[in-house]
Structure formats: C-alpha cells, structure tokens
Amino acid sequence: MLTAAALAERSTQVRQAKKHVRRALARGELTIADVMRDQPTELADRALFEILLLARGVGRKRLHELNTRAIEEGVNLALTLASADESTRRWVAANALHSTPLAVWDRLML
C-alpha cells in the first residue's frame, strides 16, 4: 500500500507528464497526427476536440469547421482518445492537417 506522500508524488509526476505533452502539442513539437498515432496515455482521458484545441493552429473557428465536417461525416469529436477507434483517429489526423489527403496518415504510420 502506498503512503500519502508516495501517492502525492505519483500524482505530481502524472500532472507533470500531462503538462509536458500538452505543451509539446501547443509548441508544435508534437502534431495531432503524432497524438492520434501514438495515443499518449497522458491524453487518453481527453476528448478529441480538447486535444485539437491544444494544437498549434487550431482555434475555436478551426474547431468549429472541423466539428461541422465531422458531424456531416459521422465522426464524434467528443470521444476520448482512448475510446476513439482507428478510423476516427485517422479522420482527425487527416482533417486537422487542413484537408490533407488520408494517404498522409498511411505515411505517418510508417
């Protein structure tokens, strides 16, 4: 059984890891395609739309456009990263790259 101090330390480590991933995404060091492909555990509980908002170049206007397109195509951006299937993650990766063809996903997966 973990002590209160050990639990507090672990909690701090998890928060720091999440902060690092969020900041890397915001700085452009990590792309949406990277996140969709690698599914970092630090973002597993985040909704796809939240992850998109963390990314460089995606603001509320871009998110609105993506969400409109997602609804039209039957994609749910309210799913968490952990619960999104490959086709949903593939759609997010391809469409977050400003209309880049889905073939890019295949190249990114190599």
N, C-alpha and C positions, 0 to 999 in steps of 0.2 A: 504494500500500500504506500502511495506517495504522500509525503508530508505536504503541509500547506505551502511551505517555501518552495518545494520541488514543483508543485502544481503552478505556483505563481511564476516560477522561472520558465516552465514549459509554455505557459500562456504568453509570456513576453516573447519567447522565441517564435511562436506561431504568428503573433502580430507583426513582428519584425520581418518575417519571411513574406507575409502578405503585402506589407508595405513595400518591400523591395520589388516584388513582381508588379504591383500597381504602378510604381514609379518608373520602372523599366518600360512598361507599356506606354505611359504618358510621355516619356522622353523619346519614344520611337526605337529604343534598343530592342524591344520585343514587339512583334507585329501581331495583329489579330490572327493571321494565318498560323503563326507560331503557337498561339494560345489554343486555337481550335485543333491543331495537330497534336500538340504535346499534353494538353489538358492538365496544366499545373494544379496540383492539389490545393494550392493556396487560393485558387479562384473557383474551385469545384462547387462551392455553395452560392456563387454569384449568378444572377440571371444574365442571359446573353446580352440583353440591352444594357445592363450595367457595365459589362465588360467593354462593349462598344463605346460607351461614353468615356471610359478610361483612356481609350486610344487616341493618339495624336491624329488630328484631322477629322474627328467625329464629334460634332457638337449636337445640340438639340435639333437643328434644322436637318442635318445629315441623318440623324437617328430617325426623325420623322419620315424622311424619304425612304429609308431602309425598312422601317416598320410598315409603311404603306405597301411597299413591294412584297414584303414578307407575308402580309395578310392576303394579298392577291394570290400568292403562290402557295398558301397553306403552311407557312413556316411560323412557328411560335417563338418569338424572341423573349418570352417570359420564362422559358425553361431555364433551369440551371445548367451550367456547363457539364456537370456530372450526369444530368439526366438527358441531355441532348444526344440524339443518335448521330451517326456519321454523316448522313445526308443533310441534316440540319446544320451541323458544324461546317460541312463543305459549302453549303449555301452562304452561311455567314462569312466564311473566309473569302469566298469569291466575290460576294457583293460588297463587302467592306472595302475592297480594293478598287472602288469606283468603277464598277461594271467590267472588271477583268474577267475574261472567259474562265469557265470552270476548269479548263485544261491547266491553268496555273496551279490549282490545288494539287493536281497529279504531280506536277514538277516539284512543288513544295514538299510533298510527302516522301520524296526520294531521300 
